[in-house]
């Protein structure tokens, strides 16, 4: 490998749509490993799709504005995840902004751009042929990816071709348009079973995230996998191997894709012309289609040594060679009749020493070394040995397997210990931030030890003097300056001295801030709270527990939001000496900010789930039953479209008032979002449902009669009862109530349609 790609160490950027799933984590590991091998700096930008519409996730995309030729020598785009929600023209407009930087596309071919591509068809075609031909499944549902995603289109075409090839009739009711997220997998099952009410015996998904979510949703419904429905995914993420049942899927070389992307980026920096690399995919059979996992079925000593020749790793490494050498020594000693207890002890310890030198990829090695042990055992021809050496050698092979097993459990225990320590550190971060919330800068400095313990080798936090409001689909506008409030870097002694530095926002990734001579691998994220941009964090992370990293970003953002609110309160107190009532109201806002819906004053989803879980536990202890209501506004979209969103907001608030009037002060009332509301009540029965429903109708009728509005505010409501003896959690009860509401709305529409005919 030629790592001498220039006098100056290059810096590579990597745009990716998120960090919190197995697919993207594997990509990040491949990028960082390859950057290390090529002696290149790397900065990871975990934003979202440029037109993401979930909650406030668009705020993550502020980081895309930081990338430029001033701080990057090449930019790698995870186009397979970023193109969601975009047309081809919109995505081209997005990446064309970076045409001054050499670009590499990972997954999707872009004109004039070096690309790492996979064959989406071969592996999926084999998997679908397998479930149809071998398992005789004939009603196959499919969860596709985004319509504008080229990879998703290719995989969908394979599904259609497989049906045609095997003479199966295509049914559009068996296809759900997903978006590669876990949410789409669960929604697809709900759509198929509850709304369309279609029957199917197998389900294929365009990626593993959706397949695993669909499997989980099916299992919640007591549908057995694969006895009732078989599942096939695409990607071969790690969680698919260890779920139960393990997931039959299509393996694409995710890690290798990322590694090759870095190679292409380095080629471009050297001046090479753009070119593409194509990588294969292959079917991976496991339990979810009705097969035994290939990693288990591949172990078959009865096939003889020749069967293992085809399984040997083409990239046999030095450690595997050492393992084979130890096993050969044992076999040789046994054949020569000299394999005594002392020799066995020495060889077992040699084997242990080799296992102990393994790095993070030890689990893959364990699986391959199990095959190596089986291969050696077959080649040893145990029946030809005398009884003593045969037994001694057999014991050695068993001990070697036990060494691997124990090492696996030790490694797993080590990971869990690190995970638990990180959780404690995360709690410590939150506790420290809140305890020092009146002094923002001191609070941030106080969490540095916790951050180091969590594996952040360096961390820089940049904050605006005043928060910047940013709304979805608007252009990014930054203040002229941003301040470096907190900084530490084990590789740069002057990092702390940089604190307090004011600089242009677009210069916070300048290389001289992070290293003088040492290579760095950074990840940057925006700090925000809902519509408010607070600043940025730039740090070096080992990616061992990226879920906790995302949680850390949220914690810091919320604490900074709280600190800003407190600073604002103090400023108001100092300047205006506001009335006690206003101050108390402001304190209530601080206490409830994370649990209150801003528009209606009701609980939001987080607040409702938190308080209703507690209330449900209390109810069970006190042996009280109750009702959970689900309600929504009728025709909110029509009001918004016809009369504007201000009138829509008015309808939402009127509905909130109706619920407050209809229910008791002790009942938990929330607005989940949009036009959805839910109410948790105790000491109520389903016989009381009509009373509550009538109260709401009366209030809305009274309002409509005097409002003078050109529209009527109306609602639909459903409820389910729960007993203190039930074991269902709040989310399950909510889903049940939502299903009841759906049926009522469906019946209401059918009744209205029938009346319109007369």
N, C-alpha and C positions, 0 to 999 in steps of 0.2 A: 504494500500500500504506500503510495506516495503522499506523505503528509507535508511536504515542503511546497505549499501552494502560494507562497508569497512572503515577502519580507515582513509585512505587518500581519499579525494574527487576525484573520477575518472574523467578522461577527455575522452570524446567521439569525434571521428572524423566523419564527414559526407561528402562523396564525391557525388557531384551532377553535372550534365552536364551543367547547367546554372541556372540563377535566374530569367530571364525576361519572365516568363509566369505564368499563374495562377496555373498550376499543381505543378510546382516546388516551388512556393511561399507557397502553402499550405503544401507541404512536410516540408519545412523549419520551418513553424510555428509549425507543429506537433513535429518536432525534438526539437525545443527550449523549447516548453511548457513541453514536457515530461522530458527533461533534468532538467528543473527547479523543476518539481515535484519529481524527484529522486535525487535532490541535486547533480547533476553532471555538470562538465564543458562541454562545447561543442565547437568544432571548425568546421566551415563549409568551405569546399573547393569547390567553384564553378568553376570548370574547364570546359572542354568540353569532348566529346568522345575522347578517346586516339588517334584515327586516323581521326579526323575531317579534312575535306579538304576545308572548306570555308575560303577564304581570309587568314588572319593571326590568326585565332581563336586557332590554335594549341599552340600559345604562352601562352594562359591561363593555359595550363597543367603543367607549371613549378611548380605550387603549389603542385601537386601530389608527387613531389620529397621530400617535407618537412615532410610528414607523416612517423612516425616510432614509434617503441615501446618506444623510449625515451620521446615522448611527448603525446602519446595516449595509453589509456588502452583498447580501443575497437574501431573498425572502421565500420561504416555503409555505404554501397554502394547502391546508387540509380541505380541499375543495369538495370532497365527498360529503362533509358535514356542514360546510359553510353555505352551500348553494340552496339549502332548504328555504322555502318561502320566496325564492327569487326566480324571475325569468332569466333566460340566457342573456338577454340584453342588459338586465339590471346587474347581473353578476359581472358581466364584462365591464360595465361602467365602474363597478367597485374595484376590481383588481387593476384596471387600467390606471388608476390613480397612482400606482406604484411602478409605472413603466420605466422609471429611471433606475430601478433596482433590478438586477437579474432575478427572474422569478422561476419557481419550480412548483408544479401542480402535483398534488398527491391524490390520486384516484380518478380524476376527470381530465380528459384531454382538452387543453386550451390552445388555440391557434398561436403559433410562434413561441410557445412556452414549453420548456423541458417538463416532461410529465412522467410520473411513475404510475403505471396502469396495471390492472389485474384483469385476468380473463374471468368475467362474471358468469360465463355460461357453462363451462365444462363441469365444474364441481356441482353446481346446482342442478344441471341436467342429470348427472349421475344420481344425485340424491332423490330427485323426483322419480326417475326411472326405477330406483330401488324400492321406494315406498309403494309404487303402483304395481310393479312386476313381482317383487318378492313378498310384499305384505298384502297385496290385493286391495289396497285402498282405492276407492273410486270417487268419493265425494270429497274433494280437496279444496278447502278454503284457502285464501291467500291474503296476507296483509302486505300491501305494496309500500314502497317508499314515496317520497314527494314526487309529484308529477313532472316537475322540471329537472329532476335529478337524473343524469344520464345513466349512472349505475343502477338506479331504481328501475329505469325504463328497460335496461338490458335484462335484469332479473325477472321482471314481469313478462317480458317476451319469452323467456325460457319456460315459465309457468304455462303460458298459452301453447307453446310448441309441445310441451309434454302432454297436455290434455289431448291435443290433436293427434300426436303420435300414437297414443294408446286408445284412441277412439272414444274418449270421454267428452261429454257434452259440456261446453263452457256455460256457466251460469253466473251472470254479473252480480247476483245477490250473494255469491260466495267470495266476492272481492271487496276489501275495505282499503280505502286510500289512507295510508299512514304517513308519518313524518320522521321515521327512524328513532322516535323517542319511546320510552317505556310507557308513557301515557297512552300512546296510540295502540299499543298491544292490549292493554286492559280495555280501552274503549271499543276496540274491534270485537272482542268477545261479547261485550254487552250489546253491541249493534247486531251481531250475528244471532245471538240467542234470545235477547229480550225484545228487540225491535223487529228485525226481519224474520226471526223465528225459523231459521233455516237449519237443516240437518247436515252434518258433515262428519266424516270419520278421520280426517287428517287436516292439519293446518300447517301451512308453510308461511314463513315471514321473511321479508327482505333483509332483515338483520337480526342478530341475536337479542338485542335489547327488547325489541318488540316480541320476539318469540318467547323469551323468558317471562316477560310481563303477562303475555297471554296464558302461558302455562300456569302461572301463579293464580290468575283470575279463574281459570278453569278448575284448579284444585280447590279454590275457595268454595266453588259450587259443588264440591264432592264428585267432580268428573275425573275419572282415573286416566292417567297418562302412562302408557299408550293404550291401555285396555279399551277405553272408550274413544279417545281421540289421540292420534299420533301427532307429534310436533317436529318440525324441521326449521332450523334457523340458517343464518349466514353470517360468518365472521370468524367463529371459533374463539370467542373470548374465554378467558380463564374461568369465569363464573359458570359458563355452560358446561364445563368439565366436571365441576364439583356440585352442581345442583342435583336435586333428586326428583325424578330420574334425570340422569345426565342427558345433555341435549345433543341429538343428532343434528349436524350442521355442515356447513361448507367452510373449510379452512382457507382463509386467504392469509398470505404471509404479512401480517400487519407490521410486526417489528421490522422485517426485512424491507417493506415498503418505505418506512421512515428512514431506515439506514441508507437505502439507495437514494432517497431524496437529498440527503446530505451530500452524498457522492456527486450527484448532478449539480448541486449548488456550488460545490468546490470546483467542479469542471468549468462552470460558467465564470466563476471568479478568475480562473486561469486564462479565460478567453476562448474556451471551446464554444462551438455553435450549439444552440439548443437541440436536444434530441430526447427520445423517449425510451423508457425501459418497460418491458411487459413481464409480469410475473404470473405464475399459474395458480389455480385454486384446485382443491380436491375435496371429495366427500369424506366426512368423518362420521362413522356409524357409532351410535351409542344407544342408550336405553329408550329414549323418548319416541323412537319409531318402532320399537319392539325387538331391537337387536341387543346383543351383549356388547359392552364397550370394547372398541378395538384394542385398547391398551390391555384389556383382560384376555380377549379372545386370541390375541397374537401370541400369548404364552401357551405353547403346545409342544411339549417335549416329544410327543409321539411322532411328530413330523420329521424328526431327525435333524442333524446339524445343517444339512443343505438348505433347509427351510429358512434358516436364519441368515444366510448369506445375502438374501434380498433385503433384509431389514437393517443391515449394518449402516451406521451413520457415515455418509460420504465425507463428512467433515470431522472425522474421528480426531479428538483432541488428545493432548498429552496425558490428561488425567485418566481418560478412558483407556489409553494404552497402558498406564500403570496398573489399572484395575485388572486388565486382561493378563498382564505379566504376573500379578500375584496369584490369580486363579490358575495360570499355567504351572506355576511353581508347585502349587498344591497337588495338581493332577500328576505332575511328573514325579513328585515324592511318593504319591500313593502307588503309581505304576511300578516304581522301583522298590516298593515295599518298605520305605523308610519314613512314612508319614505318621510320626508319633505325636504325643500330646505337646511336647515342647515345640516342635516345628509348627504345629497347628496354632499354638499360642502366638508365636512370632508373626505368622502370616495374618492372623486375625488383626493383630495390632497394626501391621502395615496397612491393611485394608481400612481400619479406623482412621489412621493418619491421612490417607487419601481423601476419605469422606469429609474429614474436618477441614480440608483446605478448600472445599466448595464455596462458591460465592452465592449470589442471589438466585442463580438459575438451577439450584440443587434439585428442585422437584422434577424438572425435565430430565436431569441426569439420573435421578432415582429410577424413573420409568425405563430409561434406556439401559441402565446397569442391571436391572432385573432381567432383561433379555440377555445381557452378556453372561450373567450367572447361569441362566437356563441353557444357553448355548454351550458354555464350558461343561456343564453337567452332562449334556448329551454327548459331547465329544469325548468325555472321560470314559465312556463305556463301562459303567459301574459293574455290570454282571461279570465282567472279565477279571475283576480284582479279587484278591482273597478277602475273606469275610471281615477281618480286622480293618484293613485299609479302606475297604468299601464303606464300612460304617463310619470310619474316621473322616473320610472325604465327604460323605453325605452330611455329617454333622457340620463340617466346615462350610458347605454351601448354605445350610440352614442358618448358621451363625452370620454369614455374610449378608443374607437377606434380613436378618434381625438387626444388624448394624444399620442397614439402610432405613428400616422401619423406625428404629429408635431415633436416628438422626432426623428423620422427617418430623417426628413428634416433638423433638427438641427444638427444631427450627420453627415449627408451628407455635410452640409454647413461647419461644422467644419473640415471635411476631406479636402474639397476643399481649405479652408483657409490655412490649414497646407501645402497642396500641393503647393499653390501659394507662401507661405512663403519660402518653400524649393527651388522653382524655383528662387526666388530672391536671396536666399543664394547661390545657385549654380552659378548664374551670378556674385555674389560677389566674389566667389572663383576664377573664371576665371579672373575677373578684377584685383584682388589682385595678383594672380600669375603672370600675364603679367606685371603689373606695377613694380613688384620687380624681373623680370625675370633675371636681371643681377646679382642678389644675390640669388642663389637657396635656400640656407638654410634659409635666412631671409624670402623669399617668402613662404616657407612651414610653418614657424612659424606664419606668418601673417594670415593664413587662419584658424587657430585653432578656433577662435570664430564662424566663419561660420560653421565649421564642428560640433561644439557642438549644434548650433541652428538646424542643420539638423538631430540631433538625434544620432550622433556618440559619445557614452559616453566615449570611449577611442580610441586612434588612434596612431599607430606606423608606421613610414615610414622608410624602410630600402633601402639603395641605394648602388650600386656598385661604386667604384671609377672610373671605365671605363665601358661603356656599353658592354654587352656580346652579340655577334651575335649568333643567333640560327636559323637554317633552319629546315623546315618540315622534319619529319621522321629521324632526326638525334638524337643521344644520348645527353642527357642534361649534360653539363659541366659547373660547376660554378667556379668562382674564389675562392681562399682560404678564403677570408674574405669579409664581407659586413658591412657597417656602419649604425648604428641607427642614422638617421639625425634629426628626429622629433618624439616626444613622449609626450602624456599627458594621464592621467588615473585618473578619479575621485576616483577610489578605491585604488590607489597606489600612495602615496605621493612622492615616489622616482622616479617616471617615468621620470620626466623632467631631473633628475640628470643622467639618463642613456644615454642621448643624447651624441653622439660622440663616443659611445662604438663600438669597432670593434669586430666581432665575426664570427665564422664559419657560412656559409649560412644555413646549416642544423640544426642550434641551435636557429633560430629566433623564434621558437614556444615553447621554454623552458618555463615551467609553472611559474618559479619564476620571469619572466619578466612582468607578467600580474596581478598577485594577490598574496597576502600573505595569506589571510584568506577568502576573498570574492569569491563567485562563479562567473565565467565568461562565456559569450557566445560570441564567436568571429567568424568573417569571414575574410578569407585571400584571397588576389588576387595578381596576378603578375602585375607589371607595365611594359609596353612595348610599343614600337612603331615599327610596322611592324616587321622586323627581329631582332630588337634590344631589348634585355632584359635590363631593367633599374633598377629593384629592386622589392620590395614587399611592400604591405600595409596590416596591420593587425589591425582590429578595431572591436568595439562592436556596433552593429546596431540593431535598433528595427524592421526593415523590413516593416515599414509602407509604404514606397515608394521606393521599391528596384530598380525601373527603374531609379530614380534619383541617386541612389547609383552607378549603372553601369556607368551612365553619368559622375559622379564625378571621377571614376577611369580613364575614358578616358581623361577627362580634365587634371587631374594631370599628366598622362603619356605624353600627348602632350606638356604640359607646361615644363615638365622636359626635353623632347626631344628638345624643343626650347632653354631651358637654356643650355643644353649640346652643342648645335650648337653655341650659343653665346660664351660660354666659349672657344670652339674650335677656333672661329673667333678671340677672344681676344688673345689667345695664339699665333696664326699665326701672328697677327699684332705685338705683342711684339717681336717675334723671327725673323721674316723674313721681315717685313715691305713690304708686297706684294704690287704689283702695284695697282693703283686706279681702273683699269678695273676689276681686279680679285676681289677686295673688293666689287665693285658695283654688280658684278655677284653673289657673295656670299650673299649679302643683298637681292637680288632678289630671291635667293633660299629660304631664310628665309621667305620672304613675301608670296611666292607661294607654300611652301612645302605641305600645306594641300590640294592644288587644282591642282597640276601638276603631270602628269604621268612621272615617273622617266625615262622610256625607250625612250619615243618619244618626251618629252618636250611639248606635248599637254596637254590640260586640262584633269583631271581625272573625274570620275563620279561625285564626290562631287563638283568639280569646275564647271563642265558643268551645273549641276542642279542649283547651286547657281546663276551663271551668266546668264543662259538662262531664269530663272524665272524673274530676274530683267529686262532683255532685252524684254521679252514678255510683262511685265507690261508697259514698256516705249513705246513699239510698239502700244499697245492699246490706251495709252494716245495720241500718235501722229498719230493714225489711219493709221498704216502701216501694210501691210500683209507680208507674207513670206513663206518660205519652211523649213521643217526639214528633213534632210537626215539621213538615216541609211545605213551603209556600213559594209561589212566584207571581210576578206581575203578568197579567195578560196584555199582550200587544205593546210591550215596551219598545220594541224595534220600530213599530209603526209610529209611535209618538216621537221617537228620536228622528226618524227619517222625515216625518211630515212637519213637525212643529219645532224641531231643534232639540239639542241635548240639554239645554236649560230646562225645558219642559219635561224631558225624560228624568232629569234629576229631581224635579218637583214631584213627579209620580212616585219615584223611589222613596222620597221622604214621606209622602202621604201614606204609602203602604207601611212604612216604619211606624208612623203614628197610629195607624189602625191596629197594628200588632200590640203596641204599648197599651192602647185602650182595652183591647180584648183580653189581654193576659194580666197576670198578677205581677206585683213588684218582685216577688221571689222567683219568678220564672226567668230562665235564661233566653234572651231574644238576641238573634244575630242576623246580620246581613253577610252571607257567605261571599257575595260578589255579584255584580251584574244585577239581575232581577231575582236572585235566589235568597230566601230567608229560611231560618230554622228556629224552632222554639223547643226548649227542654223543660218539661213540667213534671212535678211530683204530686203524689196523692190524687192522681187523675186516672180515669178509665176511658176506654174507647166509647162508652155510652155518652160521655160528655163532649164528644167531638162536635156534634151538631150545635151545641151551645156556643163553643168558641167560633165555629165557622159563621154562625148567624151574627155574632157580635161584630166580626170583621165586615161582613156584608152590610150591616146597618150603618157602620161608621162610614164606609166608602159611599154608600147611597146618600147619606146626609151630606158628605162633602161634594159629591157630584151635583147635587141639587142646588147648591149655592155657589159653586166655584166659578161658574161662567166660562169654564174652559171648553174648548171645542172638542174635547175628548173625554172619555169616561175612564176613571181609574178602577180597574177590576183585578181580581186575583183568583188563583186556584190554590187549594190547600189539601194536603193529605196527611195522614198520621198513622203511626204504628204504636202499639202499646209494648211495654217491656216490664218484665217481672223481676223482682229482686233476686229470684232464683236463677235467672238466665246468666249465661257466661259471655254473651256477645259484648264486644266493645262498642264504643260510641260510633265509630266509623261504619260498622256493620249495620247498626240501627239506622244511621243516616241513609245508608244505601237502600235499606228496606223502605224507609219513608219516601225517599226519592222515587222509588219504583211505584209506590202507591200513587204518588202525585202524578207520575207520568201516565198511569192508567186512567186517572180521573180526567186529565187534560185531553187524553186521546178520546175518551168517551164524550167529553164536552164538545170537541170538534166534530165528532160524528153526529151528535145531536143537532148542532148548529147547521151542519151540512144537510141533514135530513129536513130541517125546518125550512131551509132556503128553497127546497123543491116545491113547497106549497105556497 
